[in-house]
Amino acid sequence: MATSELRKIHILANLTDEQLAALATFGEIVAVAAGQKIISQGERADAMFMLISGRVAAFAKGKEWNESHLRNTEAGGHFGEIGLLEEGVRTASVRAESECRVFCLKKDSFRAILKQPVLATPLLYSLSRSLALRLADITNRLSEARSLKDAWHL
């Protein structure tokens, strides 16, 4: 696998060529057809995914099984990391909106990376930063929604 493909992933952008080459040995690139479900809400988390090409959409089902669109992820993004970090169940479903290529990093490989500080430190730093940006975005959207609700006295 060419490290140039992994360089397209935002959270891997600061890794050296040597680090990318080492990381590449821990995962695999998988082709995903448009419309294919990659992750199902409620299943045990066993991998995270980094989107080399294509677009995916994340959805969650509520208490009444109504499906809500959460977000889209474009090439360069990642998904599935929450369940992997928590070692729990998937909080949402993810479906390919177009043909995709993903770098799949399974749980055992992720754990092995954590034992190698030269890989773990930059990967976890970038992943943490990405999650912090998502949290800030969600917080802002929630604040705007509440302001709108208050403006309409709902």
KABELZI-V413897 format. One record per residue. N is the residue number from 0. RES is the residue in three letters. PHI is phi in degrees with one decimal (* if undefined). Layout:
n->{N,N}
res->{RES,RES}
phi->{PHI,PHI}
This chain:
n->{0,1,2,3,4,5,6,7,8,9,10,11,12,13,14,15,16,17,18,19,20,21,22,23,24,25,26,27,28,29,30,31,32,33,34,35,36,37,38,39,40,41,42,43,44,45,46,47,48,49,50,51,52,53,54,55,56,57,58,59,60,61,62,63,64,65,66,67,68,69,70,71,72,73,74,75,76,77,78,79,80,81,82,83,84,85,86,87,88,89,90,91,92,93,94,95,96,97,98,99,100,101,102,103,104,105,106,107,108,109,110,111,112,113,114,115,116,117,118,119,120,121,122,123,124,125,126,127,128,129,130,131,132,133,134,135,136,137,138,139,140,141,142,143,144,145,146,147,148,149,150,151,152,153}
res->{MET,ALA,THR,SER,GLU,LEU,ARG,LYS,ILE,HIS,ILE,LEU,ALA,ASN,LEU,THR,ASP,GLU,GLN,LEU,ALA,ALA,LEU,ALA,THR,PHE,GLY,GLU,ILE,VAL,ALA,VAL,ALA,ALA,GLY,GLN,LYS,ILE,ILE,SER,GLN,GLY,GLU,ARG,ALA,ASP,ALA,MET,PHE,MET,LEU,ILE,SER,GLY,ARG,VAL,ALA,ALA,PHE,ALA,LYS,GLY,LYS,GLU,TRP,ASN,GLU,SER,HIS,LEU,ARG,ASN,THR,GLU,ALA,GLY,GLY,HIS,PHE,GLY,GLU,ILE,GLY,LEU,LEU,GLU,GLU,GLY,VAL,ARG,THR,ALA,SER,VAL,ARG,ALA,GLU,SER,GLU,CYS,ARG,VAL,PHE,CYS,LEU,LYS,LYS,ASP,SER,PHE,ARG,ALA,ILE,LEU,LYS,GLN,PRO,VAL,LEU,ALA,THR,PRO,LEU,LEU,TYR,SER,LEU,SER,ARG,SER,LEU,ALA,LEU,ARG,LEU,ALA,ASP,ILE,THR,ASN,ARG,LEU,SER,GLU,ALA,ARG,SER,LEU,LYS,ASP,ALA,TRP,HIS,LEU}
phi->{*,-79.8,-66.4,-62.4,-68.2,-70.3,-62.2,-71.9,-81.1,-55.6,-74.2,-106.6,-59.4,-92.8,-76.3,-74.0,-59.6,-65.8,-66.1,-63.8,-63.0,-65.8,-60.7,-58.2,-73.7,-92.2,-134.4,-144.3,-90.5,-125.2,-87.2,-127.8,-76.7,-57.6,89.3,-74.1,-80.2,-98.2,-133.1,-115.8,-54.6,94.0,-78.6,-64.8,-78.0,-130.5,-165.4,-120.0,-131.4,-119.9,-85.9,-79.1,-148.2,99.5,-146.6,-125.7,-126.7,-105.7,-134.5,-131.3,-98.1,-85.8,-58.8,-97.5,63.6,-81.0,-92.3,-116.6,-72.6,-97.7,-171.4,-107.9,-124.9,-99.1,-50.8,101.1,-90.9,-144.7,-157.9,88.2,-74.9,-63.5,-61.7,-68.1,-67.8,-82.9,54.6,-125.8,-103.0,-67.5,-89.3,-155.6,-100.2,-129.7,-126.3,-71.7,-88.6,-146.8,-61.0,-132.8,-126.9,-124.3,-94.5,-98.0,-115.8,-75.1,-55.0,-63.6,-66.9,-60.3,-62.1,-64.9,-61.8,-60.9,-87.1,-118.4,-53.3,-64.9,-98.8,-63.5,-60.3,-68.7,-65.5,-67.5,-61.6,-65.9,-64.5,-62.5,-63.0,-62.1,-66.3,-64.4,-65.1,-63.5,-62.2,-62.5,-63.5,-63.7,-61.5,-64.2,-65.2,-65.2,-62.6,-64.7,-65.1,-66.8,-62.6,-64.7,-61.4,-65.5,-65.1,-95.2,54.6,-89.7}
